[in-house]
Amino acid sequence: ILYMLHKGFGHKILLGLDTTKDRLFSYGGNVGLDYILKTFIPLLLDMGVDNGKIYEMTVLNCRKALEFRMGESV
């Protein structure tokens, strides 16, 4: 992610969590659905990623990816 941000692709990055029930806290695992918020984003901040880029990856890019416009073909 740092490399992609450095190369100017921050506007294309979406963050997501793909896990199995065996890995989830609620099933005795070591990852919770809050992993991105509580662990990964603080790690990005510690590595020097600014809040603006994090907002872009977690809000703005998601908004663009999920946007639906009436009357437009996909």
N, C-alpha and C positions, 0 to 999 in steps of 0.2 A: 504494500500500500504506500509506503514512503517513496518507493521508486516511482510509482505511478503518479503520485502527487507532485514529485519533483519534475516529472516530464510533462506536467500540465493536464493530466487526465482526471483531476479531482471532480470535474463536472460530470463524469461518467461512472463514478464508483457508487455502488449501493452496498450497504452492509446488511448481512443477514446471518441467521443462525440455523444451521441444519444439524440436527442431532437425533438420536434415537432414545427410546424410553429407558434403555439401559444406562445411558449417560446422564439422564436428568435427575436432579436432586430428589424430586418427588418419587422416584423409583429406586432410590439408593445410590444414584450416580454422583458424579462430581461437577456437573454443569447445570446451572439453572437458566431459565428463560431470560433472566436479567443479566446474563454474562456480558453482553455487549455494553450495557449501561454501566454496570458495576466494575467490570474488569478491563474490557477491551478499550473503551474510550479513555479511561484514565491512563492506560498504557500509551495510547496515541499522544495524549497530552504530555506525558513524561518524555516522549521522544521528540517533542517540539512541534507537533501538529497544532495549529491554532484553532480556536473555537469556531471561527468562520468556516474553515474547511470541514470541521466535524458537523456543523449545522448543514453545510452543503450536502455531505454524504448521507446524513440521517434524516433530513427533512426535504430539502429542495430537490434532490435527485429522485427521491421516492415520489414526490409530487409530480414531477415530470414523467416518470415511468408509468405511473398509474392514471395519468390524465385521460379523460374521455371527453371528446368533443362531438356534439351532435352533428350529424350530416357529413362527417368526414369519413372517408374510407381508410382502412388500415393497410 
